[in-house]
């Protein structure tokens, strides 16, 4: 006997409360394996294929493509074979179910089991007996109806199909959808007297709708001679826009765009930020990169060089690798540098995070940045790869601009912005020359430090850009 399991939307990452259904990967009636992806969703941070921890037959799907689903809401129900049909088995948990793995996302942790999951057992015997089995007589398995007592048999509409009726003994009903239960309550349909058309007798919405359609004519037919009331004509709906409604296209703030809006607005509200900037001669930095790449081995990117400079600067100024807890009125200085870098994608701006960047070599930083950048462009970043940053590097020079005043990525305390590297006139060794110049801008939370610390950080970064040999002192 199969047991129906309900799979709900798991917690997909830090601070996420829901997701948008992008594409269903299964249909009702499909057979799914354990950990098979069943739906593709878009969170505020990434596109995620959500695997189901149960193996069996899909009996229901919840939500259309494009719908917003909160964490904990049902996604699908699966009829898992081999379950107990008498309710005597052990309680169901998220990690100890028949045919389930307990996984929520491939490569991602499993959340605690929800209290919504429950065992549904279609009852043997009477559950499969219908009115068709005893034409003209009382329903088999049902208590006899005394003369004069109202009958609970479902009335059939003239000329319409007669819904099959059963008597379900006391115990769990073979129905799992709250929508089905609500529909039955609204139309006074006794679910214990319906035979489900789903797997193993599961009562579906269509079963309730058929019962409602069969009883509707009998319940609304007027008595002989009673005039049929005429419903009043609906009031005309105004089609002209109101005077206060602004014209133009309305674009919902959701997904990545909505998350960016919320985070940046919160940063502006809560963080008293300040900015400083400086121009630097990056000619020697580019020459050092050319020499490294000419020596063979993995190529080193400019962004990786800047990331290595940032980790060295944060080692000298650890006040900036921090966050502020206003609840306890404390500055929390963080031991590891989880370096985020801004990456523009077709879906919007995302910030992948390089974990423990201070422990990586220059080649290691370059490889990890390249890997995360490609994953961001293809939309395959896991939520854990987009959270937990402690400092952000923003290379807006790829857009061909020189400078900017970055907005801090809340709850971090600082961000370094890097403009384009372009040839400009520069005084070098006392003479005017054409050099490769870059503008560096630095935004910091004034609660964690004063201007002297921020200026010292930015000056050290500029010195490393102009004289890469300065980094050798920290290696």
C-alpha positions, -999 to +999 in steps of 0.1 A: +000+000+000+014+034-010+018+063+014+014+098+001+042+122+011+040+160+009+072+177-002+073+214+008+096+242-004+128+240+018+148+268+032+171+276+002+195+299+019+201+326+045+173+351+048+152+336+019+115+335+026+103+321-007+109+315-044+093+319-078+084+288-098+102+291-131+096+257-146+080+224-136+102+194-144+076+167-137+039+162-144+012+146-123+014+109-128+052+109-135+074+084-116+102+102-098+133+088-082+149+098-049+167+132-053+154+138-088+148+175-095+111+182-098+109+220-101+132+249-111+128+279-089+143+314-088+152+328-054+164+363-046+199+349-051+200+322-077+182+297-100+179+264-082+167+229-092+149+215-062+152+177-058+125+157-041+137+134-013+109+108-021+106+083-048+073+073-063+044+087-083+036+124-084+000+128-073-003+166-072+015+198-080+010+231-062+015+264-079+017+275-116+049+287-133+055+323-123+038+319-089+055+330-057+058+301-031+067+308+005+092+285+024+072+256+039+044+257+013+037+224-005+053+218-039+042+183-048+028+151-032+043+117-040+027+083-035+056+063-021+053+025-025+058+001+004+042+022+032+021+008+060-017+009+053-029+005+088-013+034+105+007+012+128+041+021+115+065+045+132+059+083+130+070+098+097+101+120+098+119+139+071+150+117+073+134+083+079+107+078+053+101+049+028+119+057-004+133+090+007+168+103+012+162+132+035+181+155+011+165+188+001+191+202-024+219+182-040+250+195-022+230+215+003+219+208+038+186+193+049+163+214+070+144+200+099+112+180+090+081+200+089+050+192+109+028+192+078+039+157+067+015+130+078+006+095+068-025+090+047-039+055+044-066+047+019-088+022+037-091-013+022-125-030+018-152-004+020-131+022+003-134+003-030-172-005-027-194+018-047-230+024-052-227+006-086-221-027-067-255-026-051-280-011-075-313-003-060-303-013-025-285+002+005-248+009+002-227-021+012-206-014+043-228+015+053-253+015+082-288+009+072-310+039+068-342+037+087-374+048+070-380+085+073-344+093+080-325+114+055-303+095+032-266+106+027-264+091-008-251+116-033-279+128-056-272+126-093-279+153-117-304+144-144-285+131-174-252+136-156-227+110-144-232+096-109-201+101-087-189+069-070-197+070-033-180+051-005-181+048+032-148+055+048-144+042+083-132+064+112-096+073+106-074+094+083-090+104+050-073+096+017-069+133+010-038+154+015-045+187-003-058+215+019-075+230-012-095+198-016-106+199+020-116+236+018-136+230-014-154+201+002-162+222+033-175+251+011-199+228-007-209+205+022-194+174+005-187+145+028-152+133+019-158+100+036-184+091+010-162+098-020-140+074-039-108+090-050-096+087-085-060+092-076-034+065-069-044+042-041-078+059-038-064+094-032-092+120-033-084+147-058-100+181-065-117+167-096-135+142-074-150+169-052-159+190-082-178+161-098-197+156-065-205+193-064-217+193-100-239+163-093-256+178-063-258+214-075-290+211-097-309+193-069-298+218-043-307+249-062-339+238-080-368+261-070-400+247-057-429+243-082-446+276-088-418+296-072-405+324-094-369+323-103-351+353-088-332+374-113-297+384-103-291+422-105-269+433-134-234+439-123-223+475-120-203+488-149-166+487-142-147+519-149-121+514-175-105+548-174-074+550-151-078+570-119-064+605-117-038+595-092-025+564-109+008+571-127+010+559-163+037+536-176+048+500-173+048+484-138+076+459-132+073+438-101+102+441-077+109+404-071+136+378-076+171+392-079+159+427-086+137+427-055+166+414-033+190+440-046+164+467-039+158+455-003+195+451+005+206+485-009+177+504+007+185+488+040+222+497+036+213+533+030+189+534+060+212+517+085+248+524+076+264+558+080+288+554+051+316+576+038+337+574+007+372+584-004+390+577-036+424+580-052+440+576-087+467+550-091+492+541-118+485+505-126+512+502-153+535+480-131+506+458-120+497+450-156+533+443-164+535+419-135+504+401-147+518+398-182+550+383-169+531+358-147+510+346-176+540+344-199+556+319-175+530+293-182+504+277-159+469+289-151+463+325-162+460+352-136+432+378-139+434+414-130+405+408-106+424+381-088+454+405-084+431+431-069+415+404-046+450+394-033+457+431-026+425+434-007+432+404+015+467+418+023+452+452+031+425+437+054+453+419+073+468+453+080+434+469+088+413+442+103+388+468+116+373+468+081+366+431+080+337+434+104+300+439+109+280+459+134+255+444+158+234+473+170+212+451+191+241+445+214+259+477+204+290+457+194+314+457+164+322+421+154+356+417+138+356+386+117+385+362+116+382+351+079+379+371+048+350+359+027+355+381-003+325+389-024+328+403-059+301+419-080+291+400-112+266+413-137+244+387-152+213+386-175+193+382-143+208+412-126+237+419-102+248+390-080+277+388-055+294+354-054+316+348-024+352+334-023+354+316+010+386+321+031+402+343+004+431+351+027+442+315+026+443+311-012+472+317-035+470+341-064+463+312-088+437+298-065+419+331-063+419+334-101+405+299-106+378+303-079+367+337-093+366+323-128+345+293-116+320+314-097+317+340-125+308+312-150+283+297-125+267+332-120+263+337-158+247+303-162+225+307-131+238+276-114+252+293-082+240+276-050+225+299-024+254+292-001+278+307-027+260+340-025+258+346+012+282+351+041+305+377+026+326+400+048+341+424+023+332+432-014+353+440-044+334+458-072+351+461-105+328+485-124+356+493-148+342+465-170+314+489-179+339+515-192+335+540-163+362+556-142+346+561-108+317+555-085+305+557-049+297+521-040+268+512-017+280+489+010+267+453+008+248+451+041+258+438+067+294+442+056+314+473+067+333+483+035+336+479-003+364+487-027+354+500-061+377+498-091+372+518-123+386+511-158+423+511-164+430+535-193+460+554-207+463+589-192+490+615-188+509+609-156+540+623-139+564+593-136+598+597-122+596+635-126+586+634-162+552+635-180+544+601-195+514+581-207+506+555-180+478+530-173+457+548-146+429+535-125+406+552-100+400+534-067+370+543-046+364+531-011+332+532+009+332+523+046+309+522+076+319+551+098+308+532+129+336+507+126+365+531+121+375+567+114+387+583+083+424+577+092+419+539+090+399+541+058+425+564+042+453+541+053+436+511+038+430+528+005+465+542+003+480+507+009+458+493-019+470+521-042+507+514-033+503+477-041+487+486-074+516+510-083+543+488-068+533+451-068+566+443-051+551+457-019+530+426-016+561+404-012+565+417+023+532+400+033+538+367+015 
